[in-house]
Amino acid sequence: MSAKVPAEITSVLATDCGSTTTKAILIEKRGEEYRLVVRGEAPTTVERPFEDVTMGVRNAVREVEELTGRRILSEEGIITPRRPDGSGVDLYLSTSSAGGGLQMMVAGVVKSMTTESAQRAALGAGAIVMDAVAVDDGRKTHEKIALIRHLRPDMILLSGGVDGGTITHVVQIAELLAAAEPRPRLGIGFRLPVIYAGNRDARPHMERILGERFDLRMVENLRPVLEKEVLGPAREEIHNLFMEHVMAQAPGYNKLMTWTGAPIMPTPAAVGLGMQTAAREYGLNVIGVDIGGATTDVFSVYGERFVRTVSANLGMSYSICNVLLEAGLPNIVRWIPFPVDEADIRNRIRNKMIRPTTIPQTLEELAIEQALAREALRLAFEHHKTLAVGLKGVQRQRTIDDTFTQTGAETYINLMELGMLIGSGGVLSHAPRRVQAALMMLDAFGPEGVTRLAVDSIFMMPQLGVLSTVHEKAAAQVFDRDCLIHLGTAVAPVGQGREGEPCLAVTLHLPGGKTVREEVPFGHIRRLPLEVGEEAEAELHPARGFDVGRGRGHALRTTLHGGVVGIILDCRGRPLALPSEPARRWQKLREWALAVDLCPRGFLEKLPG
């Protein structure tokens, strides 16, 4: 579907149809800038008894109508373009992850090469990768066939072989697909889409083996030569098929597609575009995370390289027991500043899984939840770094996911080069104190040097991501002014030392001419006020053996940006190591909490231990 974008846009309505909630935002041009006006939300109606996603959209938009006193809906749908009487909007856009989002299976020849390339292409297009099948994945043929038959994906991405190379193995994978005869998740009597992005010499064989049974699409090879990875064409075809097949089969989406001025986009892909817009707007390398109830998505934008990963087993409710399993209880308990009973912690975690909508009722429960969040974020970031890798000294075409994995390759994620860390998801966006979100991200990601911190206020990044495809200026302005809550800037020297020894001396030239000097010893953390929109010229003098961005012991002059938290001088060491002895660890956690005003002083003073 081609975009129906008016030349002059003064008002935009955008919705995100989530698995449980449909969210609508209204953006208008006020003077020379675009701003968020109001938002509304309503339950998503893609499942029984409604089975029509447009009902949820109408309900969310009605809330916008009530808040603005303006008519936006008609019997036919959204009124576009805006009428002379003020009703309607110039542009309507939507994203969707309702009905489970876009679920894909990928297949390739070599697990550590073409199969991982296929994973990156699918993840970058906003899909959840249900499984990855490879010739060398260690599973027997009958096990692979049973798995493929059982999965019921929305589509399959098949890749393998360099152009002009052997075709034997990629043909073998195609024959596996044909033997399994997988059925699509949605639709009856509907042919499952298969995208072939492998050795071009094997295309006639793909047509012979798969052409009659599947909706077969051919695109450019993901790996035309070993040294190059080309993910753009496969990603575009995934988006096309998402619209043609997945959205067309979901209840009510055919109607919704006639309302929108641009193609409906998978929510995770739209969030990824939002992260890329932020990176361009601020001119920084950006890492973003969205931690939900069942999954945690991590996004990184380093120069031209964009990578998205989904940790489908790490979340704060439905998959919280997996966080316990993968992290291990000792890693969770180490972030709790008081003694706990292990059996009690396990029971609390299990209760959260079976009652996923519950929220902490006491400060003790909040501390436990935020300890779990730190480990979920840490594990998801470790997973992300396994796909954010590259070969040194090899020139490659850079597309959506400019990464290339082979055994032994190291991640290109350099935390000293990270400019901004953005958090999203309930546990971060809705933390009772903003400094709690800041500290969770510092503890989980361990940013180095100078890093700006922010959280997504009300999770409007999907709508702004799809808006960026048709009006990047409006998306960037609303992102900066209404979506992001700027927490401030963290300064974290890299290195280790002895408790109390000199680590960092800071001179801040504040707005209004005031100068502040601080010396922070190793093992300590300090918070200085600097408001949203304010900047301070800073001279950072690390002690010998510590690095803030210019080498060990070398001073750095830079600009620090303020926020609702301010400036955090984090001299706890990188990598951050907590004391192993429990009493000493509780003492340090409480010291750090008091230093940044993490929670009420009275709560900390009354804690046992």
MIMI-391888 format. One line per field, with one value per residue (C-alpha): residue in three letters; x, y, z; residue number from 1; chain. Coordinates in steps of 0.2 Angstrom, whole numbers. Layout:
N
resn <- (ALA:...);
xx <- (X:...);
yy <- (Y:...);
zz <- (Z:...);
resi <- (NUM:...);
chain <- (A:...);
END
This chain:
609
resn <- (MET:SER:ALA:LYS:VAL:PRO:ALA:GLU:ILE:THR:SER:VAL:LEU:ALA:THR:ASP:CYS:GLY:SER:THR:THR:THR:LYS:ALA:ILE:LEU:ILE:GLU:LYS:ARG:GLY:GLU:GLU:TYR:ARG:LEU:VAL:VAL:ARG:GLY:GLU:ALA:PRO:THR:THR:VAL:GLU:ARG:PRO:PHE:GLU:ASP:VAL:THR:MET:GLY:VAL:ARG:ASN:ALA:VAL:ARG:GLU:VAL:GLU:GLU:LEU:THR:GLY:ARG:ARG:ILE:LEU:SER:GLU:GLU:GLY:ILE:ILE:THR:PRO:ARG:ARG:PRO:ASP:GLY:SER:GLY:VAL:ASP:LEU:TYR:LEU:SER:THR:SER:SER:ALA:GLY:GLY:GLY:LEU:GLN:MET:MET:VAL:ALA:GLY:VAL:VAL:LYS:SER:MET:THR:THR:GLU:SER:ALA:GLN:ARG:ALA:ALA:LEU:GLY:ALA:GLY:ALA:ILE:VAL:MET:ASP:ALA:VAL:ALA:VAL:ASP:ASP:GLY:ARG:LYS:THR:HIS:GLU:LYS:ILE:ALA:LEU:ILE:ARG:HIS:LEU:ARG:PRO:ASP:MET:ILE:LEU:LEU:SER:GLY:GLY:VAL:ASP:GLY:GLY:THR:ILE:THR:HIS:VAL:VAL:GLN:ILE:ALA:GLU:LEU:LEU:ALA:ALA:ALA:GLU:PRO:ARG:PRO:ARG:LEU:GLY:ILE:GLY:PHE:ARG:LEU:PRO:VAL:ILE:TYR:ALA:GLY:ASN:ARG:ASP:ALA:ARG:PRO:HIS:MET:GLU:ARG:ILE:LEU:GLY:GLU:ARG:PHE:ASP:LEU:ARG:MET:VAL:GLU:ASN:LEU:ARG:PRO:VAL:LEU:GLU:LYS:GLU:VAL:LEU:GLY:PRO:ALA:ARG:GLU:GLU:ILE:HIS:ASN:LEU:PHE:MET:GLU:HIS:VAL:MET:ALA:GLN:ALA:PRO:GLY:TYR:ASN:LYS:LEU:MET:THR:TRP:THR:GLY:ALA:PRO:ILE:MET:PRO:THR:PRO:ALA:ALA:VAL:GLY:LEU:GLY:MET:GLN:THR:ALA:ALA:ARG:GLU:TYR:GLY:LEU:ASN:VAL:ILE:GLY:VAL:ASP:ILE:GLY:GLY:ALA:THR:THR:ASP:VAL:PHE:SER:VAL:TYR:GLY:GLU:ARG:PHE:VAL:ARG:THR:VAL:SER:ALA:ASN:LEU:GLY:MET:SER:TYR:SER:ILE:CYS:ASN:VAL:LEU:LEU:GLU:ALA:GLY:LEU:PRO:ASN:ILE:VAL:ARG:TRP:ILE:PRO:PHE:PRO:VAL:ASP:GLU:ALA:ASP:ILE:ARG:ASN:ARG:ILE:ARG:ASN:LYS:MET:ILE:ARG:PRO:THR:THR:ILE:PRO:GLN:THR:LEU:GLU:GLU:LEU:ALA:ILE:GLU:GLN:ALA:LEU:ALA:ARG:GLU:ALA:LEU:ARG:LEU:ALA:PHE:GLU:HIS:HIS:LYS:THR:LEU:ALA:VAL:GLY:LEU:LYS:GLY:VAL:GLN:ARG:GLN:ARG:THR:ILE:ASP:ASP:THR:PHE:THR:GLN:THR:GLY:ALA:GLU:THR:TYR:ILE:ASN:LEU:MET:GLU:LEU:GLY:MET:LEU:ILE:GLY:SER:GLY:GLY:VAL:LEU:SER:HIS:ALA:PRO:ARG:ARG:VAL:GLN:ALA:ALA:LEU:MET:MET:LEU:ASP:ALA:PHE:GLY:PRO:GLU:GLY:VAL:THR:ARG:LEU:ALA:VAL:ASP:SER:ILE:PHE:MET:MET:PRO:GLN:LEU:GLY:VAL:LEU:SER:THR:VAL:HIS:GLU:LYS:ALA:ALA:ALA:GLN:VAL:PHE:ASP:ARG:ASP:CYS:LEU:ILE:HIS:LEU:GLY:THR:ALA:VAL:ALA:PRO:VAL:GLY:GLN:GLY:ARG:GLU:GLY:GLU:PRO:CYS:LEU:ALA:VAL:THR:LEU:HIS:LEU:PRO:GLY:GLY:LYS:THR:VAL:ARG:GLU:GLU:VAL:PRO:PHE:GLY:HIS:ILE:ARG:ARG:LEU:PRO:LEU:GLU:VAL:GLY:GLU:GLU:ALA:GLU:ALA:GLU:LEU:HIS:PRO:ALA:ARG:GLY:PHE:ASP:VAL:GLY:ARG:GLY:ARG:GLY:HIS:ALA:LEU:ARG:THR:THR:LEU:HIS:GLY:GLY:VAL:VAL:GLY:ILE:ILE:LEU:ASP:CYS:ARG:GLY:ARG:PRO:LEU:ALA:LEU:PRO:SER:GLU:PRO:ALA:ARG:ARG:TRP:GLN:LYS:LEU:ARG:GLU:TRP:ALA:LEU:ALA:VAL:ASP:LEU:CYS:PRO:ARG:GLY:PHE:LEU:GLU:LYS:LEU:PRO:GLY);
xx <- (0:7:8:-6:3:-4:9:5:3:-3:-11:-7:-16:-6:-11:-1:-12:-3:-7:-18:-20:-22:-14:-19:-9:-14:1:-2:9:9:18:34:35:25:19:9:-8:-17:-17:-30:-31:-43:-42:-37:-51:-42:-48:-65:-79:-75:-63:-61:-46:-54:-66:-52:-45:-61:-63:-45:-48:-65:-55:-45:-61:-67:-51:-50:-68:-65:-73:-60:-71:-85:-95:-82:-67:-54:-58:-44:-38:-43:-59:-63:-74:-59:-64:-53:-34:-21:-13:-17:-4:-3:8:3:9:-8:-11:7:15:26:32:45:56:73:84:101:116:129:122:136:135:120:108:113:112:94:91:97:87:71:74:78:61:52:49:50:62:53:68:83:86:103:112:125:113:115:97:93:82:66:68:70:54:44:50:46:28:25:30:16:25:19:33:50:66:78:96:112:127:137:133:141:145:138:119:118:116:103:93:93:85:72:68:66:53:44:43:37:23:21:5:3:-3:-16:-28:-35:-31:-18:0:14:26:44:57:72:88:102:114:106:111:99:84:77:78:69:55:54:54:44:35:19:17:22:20:39:48:65:77:95:107:110:128:132:151:158:164:148:130:116:100:90:80:75:69:59:51:47:38:28:23:18:5:-1:-2:-1:-11:-23:-28:-29:-47:-52:-35:-41:-52:-39:-27:-39:-39:-20:-10:6:8:5:21:26:28:46:52:44:53:69:65:62:79:88:79:85:103:102:94:107:121:125:127:112:107:88:79:61:57:40:31:36:51:65:70:87:91:108:113:131:135:126:124:107:104:88:87:73:75:59:62:66:52:45:29:25:43:50:54:65:75:77:83:95:102:102:96:113:114:97:99:115:105:94:100:93:93:80:74:78:62:52:60:56:38:37:44:32:17:21:21:4:-3:6:-4:1:13:24:14:29:46:53:43:49:67:65:56:70:84:75:74:93:96:84:91:109:105:96:111:123:112:112:130:131:123:131:147:158:174:188:197:183:173:155:139:130:111:99:109:127:134:142:145:157:165:176:170:169:155:158:147:160:152:165:158:140:131:114:105:86:74:56:44:34:48:58:45:34:48:41:57:66:83:78:77:93:102:94:101:118:119:113:122:137:140:157:164:150:133:116:101:83:67:51:38:22:28:24:40:31:20:34:44:31:29:48:45:34:38:55:55:38:44:60:52:39:52:63:50:36:42:58:61:79:86:103:121:131:150:158:177:183:196:197:205:204:189:191:206:205:195:187:188:175:173:156:153:134:121:122:141:141:156:155:170:168:180:173:183:183:168:156:143:136:122:122:107:106:89:81:87:102:120:136:153:163:182:184:200:201:215:229:223:205:198:183:186:203:214:220:223:219:207:192:183:165:147:135:116:104:88:76:89:104:122:127:146:148:164:160:171:170:166:155:159:148:156:154:151:133:134:147:136:120:130:137:120:112:126:123:105:107:119:107:91:85:71:66:80:68:66:84:88:75:81:88:106);
yy <- (0:17:31:44:58:76:90:100:91:100:86:67:53:38:21:6:-10:-20:-37:-31:-12:0:17:33:49:66:77:95:108:123:137:131:114:98:93:79:85:71:52:39:20:5:-14:-22:-31:-43:-59:-66:-60:-45:-51:-34:-23:-7:-8:-5:8:17:16:23:37:41:45:57:65:67:75:87:91:87:75:63:47:45:29:25:27:41:57:62:75:88:97:116:114:107:89:75:74:77:60:43:30:14:0:-17:-31:-38:-57:-61:-49:-55:-73:-81:-96:-94:-107:-108:-119:-114:-110:-97:-88:-88:-94:-79:-67:-73:-70:-52:-49:-55:-47:-30:-31:-32:-51:-63:-78:-94:-105:-106:-122:-126:-140:-141:-137:-154:-160:-176:-174:-181:-169:-154:-159:-162:-144:-135:-144:-139:-121:-113:-97:-82:-84:-92:-84:-97:-92:-102:-102:-88:-84:-96:-108:-126:-128:-145:-139:-125:-137:-150:-137:-133:-152:-152:-138:-147:-163:-154:-145:-132:-123:-104:-98:-87:-92:-108:-113:-100:-104:-100:-87:-92:-79:-86:-75:-88:-93:-87:-102:-112:-102:-115:-128:-118:-115:-134:-139:-125:-116:-125:-128:-111:-92:-91:-75:-73:-58:-54:-66:-61:-67:-65:-67:-72:-55:-46:-46:-38:-38:-24:-33:-47:-35:-26:-42:-47:-30:-33:-50:-44:-32:-44:-60:-57:-41:-47:-62:-54:-49:-31:-27:-26:-12:-3:-4:7:20:23:35:23:4:-3:-7:-21:-12:-18:-12:5:6:2:17:28:23:27:44:48:43:55:69:69:64:50:31:25:9:7:-7:-11:-23:-30:-44:-58:-51:-39:-30:-22:-10:-2:11:13:24:16:-1:-5:-21:-27:-43:-51:-60:-69:-78:-63:-52:-45:-56:-70:-75:-69:-87:-88:-73:-83:-98:-90:-77:-88:-83:-77:-64:-58:-57:-47:-32:-33:-22:-33:-51:-62:-80:-89:-99:-83:-75:-90:-89:-71:-73:-88:-78:-64:-76:-83:-65:-55:-39:-37:-22:-20:-15:-12:-4:-22:-29:-15:-18:-36:-32:-20:-32:-44:-31:-27:-46:-47:-31:-38:-54:-47:-35:-50:-58:-43:-42:-59:-53:-35:-42:-38:-44:-32:-25:-32:-19:-24:-16:-8:-10:-12:-24:-21:-36:-52:-66:-80:-91:-80:-63:-50:-37:-20:-12:-1:7:21:26:25:42:39:25:25:14:9:-3:-2:-6:8:21:19:18:28:39:43:40:21:19:28:17:1:5:10:-7:-18:-10:-3:12:20:37:51:44:53:43:44:35:34:42:34:22:32:27:15:28:41:27:25:44:46:37:51:66:64:82:80:63:70:85:75:62:75:86:74:56:56:60:66:59:68:62:48:50:33:31:14:5:-2:4:3:9:27:31:46:42:57:76:86:105:110:128:129:141:158:158:146:134:118:106:88:75:57:43:25:14:29:37:55:65:83:94:100:103:97:109:115:112:112:114:101:97:79:74:55:48:39:22:28:33:44:44:51:37:33:48:60:75:77:93:91:97:88:88:90:80:76:66:78:72:55:53:34:30:12:5:-3:-17:-15:-28:-30:-36:-55:-54:-51:-38:-28:-29:-23:-8:-3:-4:7:19:21:22:36:45:47:48:31:28:36:37:30:14:11:15:2:-12:-28:-33);
zz <- (0:-5:8:7:15:13:8:24:40:55:65:66:75:78:87:93:94:107:113:127:125:110:113:103:103:95:89:82:76:88:81:73:83:84:101:109:114:122:123:125:127:127:127:111:102:91:100:104:107:97:84:76:80:74:89:101:90:90:109:111:98:107:123:112:106:124:130:115:111:93:81:73:70:57:52:39:51:54:46:35:29:42:37:37:53:63:63:58:56:42:44:53:56:66:72:79:89:92:90:95:83:69:72:61:59:50:42:35:31:44:61:66:49:37:50:61:46:44:62:61:46:54:71:63:54:70:71:85:80:86:81:69:59:52:43:57:72:80:78:68:52:59:74:62:53:69:75:58:58:76:76:64:60:50:38:35:30:21:17:14:3:-6:-24:-36:-22:-18:-18:-10:8:5:-6:8:20:7:6:25:23:10:20:35:26:40:42:45:62:54:39:32:15:14:8:20:14:12:8:-1:2:-2:-16:-32:-42:-31:-36:-49:-36:-24:-37:-40:-22:-14:-27:-27:-9:-2:-7:-12:-14:-20:-14:-14:-5:13:11:-8:-2:14:18:15:23:14:25:17:3:15:28:15:9:27:29:13:18:35:27:14:24:43:44:31:41:58:62:57:50:32:37:48:33:23:36:38:27:27:29:47:55:68:84:88:70:74:91:82:70:85:92:75:75:92:87:72:82:96:85:98:99:107:116:121:130:132:146:146:155:144:133:134:118:116:102:98:85:83:68:53:62:70:79:88:99:108:124:123:140:150:157:173:174:162:161:177:183:168:175:191:181:170:182:197:215:221:207:211:230:228:223:238:253:267:272:263:264:248:249:251:236:225:231:227:210:206:213:201:186:190:195:181:184:202:207:223:238:250:248:252:237:226:230:225:209:204:209:196:183:185:181:166:159:161:153:139:135:136:123:112:112:104:89:89:82:67:58:60:44:32:22:22:15:29:30:44:54:50:59:54:66:66:79:91:84:97:100:93:107:116:131:132:115:121:121:127:136:134:145:142:150:166:178:171:165:181:194:209:209:193:201:203:184:182:194:187:170:177:187:172:157:166:154:154:153:150:146:145:153:148:149:138:148:141:128:112:103:91:85:83:74:61:60:56:40:33:44:53:60:69:76:82:90:100:104:112:121:125:124:132:151:152:168:166:163:172:173:177:177:171:183:200:216:235:244:249:238:225:209:201:203:195:191:185:178:180:172:181:183:198:200:209:213:219:223:224:231:224:229:231:221:221:214:209:204:186:179:162:148:158:153:163:156:165:169:173:181:184:196:189:184:179:162:158:139:135:143:160:171:157:160:149:146:140:142:154:151:165:169:183:192:187:187:194:198:198:205:210:197:180:179:195:208:224:240:242:261:264:279:269:253:262:270:253:244:258:257:238:240:253:242:227:237:230:243:260:273:286:276:275:293:299:288:297:295);
resi <- (1:2:3:4:5:6:7:8:9:10:11:12:13:14:15:16:17:18:19:20:21:22:23:24:25:26:27:28:29:30:31:32:33:34:35:36:37:38:39:40:41:42:43:44:45:46:47:48:49:50:51:52:53:54:55:56:57:58:59:60:61:62:63:64:65:66:67:68:69:70:71:72:73:74:75:76:77:78:79:80:81:82:83:84:85:86:87:88:89:90:91:92:93:94:95:96:97:98:99:100:101:102:103:104:105:106:107:108:109:110:111:112:113:114:115:116:117:118:119:120:121:122:123:124:125:126:127:128:129:130:131:132:133:134:135:136:137:138:139:140:141:142:143:144:145:146:147:148:149:150:151:152:153:154:155:156:157:158:159:160:161:162:163:164:165:166:167:168:169:170:171:172:173:174:175:176:177:178:179:180:181:182:183:184:185:186:187:188:189:190:191:192:193:194:195:196:197:198:199:200:201:202:203:204:205:206:207:208:209:210:211:212:213:214:215:216:217:218:219:220:221:222:223:224:225:226:227:228:229:230:231:232:233:234:235:236:237:238:239:240:241:242:243:244:245:246:247:248:249:250:251:252:253:254:255:256:257:258:259:260:261:262:263:264:265:266:267:268:269:270:271:272:273:274:275:276:277:278:279:280:281:282:283:284:285:286:287:288:289:290:291:292:293:294:295:296:297:298:299:300:301:302:303:304:305:306:307:308:309:310:311:312:313:314:315:316:317:318:319:320:321:322:323:324:325:326:327:328:329:330:331:332:333:334:335:336:337:338:339:340:341:342:343:344:345:346:347:348:349:350:351:352:353:354:355:356:357:358:359:360:361:362:363:364:365:366:367:368:369:370:371:372:373:374:375:376:377:378:379:380:381:382:383:384:385:386:387:388:389:390:391:392:393:394:395:396:397:398:399:400:401:402:403:404:405:406:407:408:409:410:411:412:413:414:415:416:417:418:419:420:421:422:423:424:425:426:427:428:429:430:431:432:433:434:435:436:437:438:439:440:441:442:443:444:445:446:447:448:449:450:451:452:453:454:455:456:457:458:459:460:461:462:463:464:465:466:467:468:469:470:471:472:473:474:475:476:477:478:479:480:481:482:483:484:485:486:487:488:489:490:491:492:493:494:495:496:497:498:499:500:501:502:503:504:505:506:507:508:509:510:511:512:513:514:515:516:517:518:519:520:521:522:523:524:525:526:527:528:529:530:531:532:533:534:535:536:537:538:539:540:541:542:543:544:545:546:547:548:549:550:551:552:553:554:555:556:557:558:559:560:561:562:563:564:565:566:567:568:569:570:571:572:573:574:575:576:577:578:579:580:581:582:583:584:585:586:587:588:589:590:591:592:593:594:595:596:597:598:599:600:601:602:603:604:605:606:607:608:609);
chain <- (A:A:A:A:A:A:A:A:A:A:A:A:A:A:A:A:A:A:A:A:A:A:A:A:A:A:A:A:A:A:A:A:A:A:A:A:A:A:A:A:A:A:A:A:A:A:A:A:A:A:A:A:A:A:A:A:A:A:A:A:A:A:A:A:A:A:A:A:A:A:A:A:A:A:A:A:A:A:A:A:A:A:A:A:A:A:A:A:A:A:A:A:A:A:A:A:A:A:A:A:A:A:A:A:A:A:A:A:A:A:A:A:A:A:A:A:A:A:A:A:A:A:A:A:A:A:A:A:A:A:A:A:A:A:A:A:A:A:A:A:A:A:A:A:A:A:A:A:A:A:A:A:A:A:A:A:A:A:A:A:A:A:A:A:A:A:A:A:A:A:A:A:A:A:A:A:A:A:A:A:A:A:A:A:A:A:A:A:A:A:A:A:A:A:A:A:A:A:A:A:A:A:A:A:A:A:A:A:A:A:A:A:A:A:A:A:A:A:A:A:A:A:A:A:A:A:A:A:A:A:A:A:A:A:A:A:A:A:A:A:A:A:A:A:A:A:A:A:A:A:A:A:A:A:A:A:A:A:A:A:A:A:A:A:A:A:A:A:A:A:A:A:A:A:A:A:A:A:A:A:A:A:A:A:A:A:A:A:A:A:A:A:A:A:A:A:A:A:A:A:A:A:A:A:A:A:A:A:A:A:A:A:A:A:A:A:A:A:A:A:A:A:A:A:A:A:A:A:A:A:A:A:A:A:A:A:A:A:A:A:A:A:A:A:A:A:A:A:A:A:A:A:A:A:A:A:A:A:A:A:A:A:A:A:A:A:A:A:A:A:A:A:A:A:A:A:A:A:A:A:A:A:A:A:A:A:A:A:A:A:A:A:A:A:A:A:A:A:A:A:A:A:A:A:A:A:A:A:A:A:A:A:A:A:A:A:A:A:A:A:A:A:A:A:A:A:A:A:A:A:A:A:A:A:A:A:A:A:A:A:A:A:A:A:A:A:A:A:A:A:A:A:A:A:A:A:A:A:A:A:A:A:A:A:A:A:A:A:A:A:A:A:A:A:A:A:A:A:A:A:A:A:A:A:A:A:A:A:A:A:A:A:A:A:A:A:A:A:A:A:A:A:A:A:A:A:A:A:A:A:A:A:A:A:A:A:A:A:A:A:A:A:A:A:A:A:A:A:A:A:A:A:A:A:A:A:A:A:A:A:A:A:A:A:A:A:A:A:A:A:A:A:A:A:A:A:A:A:A:A:A:A:A:A:A:A:A:A:A:A:A:A:A:A:A:A:A:A:A:A:A:A:A:A:A:A:A:A:A:A:A:A:A:A:A:A:A:A:A:A:A:A:A:A:A:A:A:A:A);
END
